[in-house]
């Protein structure tokens, strides 16, 4: 199999983090407007073909046993790659042996020419060299054999995928004609949060917090594709990437920061509520007001520190060398957008904290009503 030399461009990484969630949110909103459906569709079929067609995923999606036919050449490719890798290791070792034997032949040949009694050693070195040269030819032929076989198997898969790509709309239509329609299919969950009864000034901030959390939630889908590519490149093409892991842990770090406001809105943060859970609604509001000081100290510190870090990174970008702060890896991704995510996440958290504080104050000034 050929080596994969693709390295994710920086511009594509940043553009993908922005564009993919927007497209996904638009598609979910569109599906929600139509009432949602769980029926088989062509779009999902092509997605399965593109991402996992080499193992027949698109056929499995349509519940076709012919999908298992793709597993035969795919397993063959894995076997060829493993055997070819072993053959390359043997080839490298034999080439090193040849260099060693050539040195011995030259060394003992010179000693024999100088009159030393090293003819037996010279003969042994020459015999070993001839054997190694024969072995290197066999190893090279083995490497070529497994590479060619893997290539032909890959061509067989590609031809099958090309044919299925043309036939897929007809295959989906034929399957849907026999697919039972379930009246109890649940509607698409658009992650709505009940804001009924909330003050008018609270709702815009809540919507902003909800949208920020929903936006970065779709980054998890990006991670699936990236790690899927990494596994495929590493174990099928013997070409591990130098960018997949770094790109994802930076993405998840930004996700953790930006979705903090959404977690605060939905009360998803970890809470030790041994006593708090027993409080009435008004007492909970009073407790939240009393402890909000610590929240704003944390959020404010994160905001100020993140701003300092981001400005330091962007100051390098605007310096005389017109460079910017990058990671110390071969991929060398820019760090200033990551540090700006700290500022954005802290700002969203502060806004949601202020909204929560205002709501708690409004509850605290009302008479206490026992729950239940």
Buried (B, 14 or more C-beta within 10 A) or exposed (E): BEEBEEEBEBEEBEEBBEEBBEEBBEEBEEBBEEEBEEEBEBEEBBBBBEBBBBBBBBBBBBEBEEBEBBEEBBEBBBBBBEBBEBBBEBBEBBBEBBEBBBEBBEBBBEBBEEEEEBEEBBEBBBEBBEBBBEBBEEBBEBBEBBBEBBBEBBEBBEEBBEEBBEEBEEBBEEBBEEBEEEEEEEEBEEBEBEBEEBEEEBEEBBEBBBBBBBBBBBBEEBBEEBEEBBEBBBBBBBBEBEBBBBBBEBBBBBBEBBBBBBBBBBEEEEEEEEEEEEBEBBBBBBBBBEEBEEBBEEBBEBBEBBBEBBBEBBEBBEEEEEEBBBEEEEBEBBBBBBBBBBBBBBBBBBBBBBBBBBBBBEBBEEEEEEEE
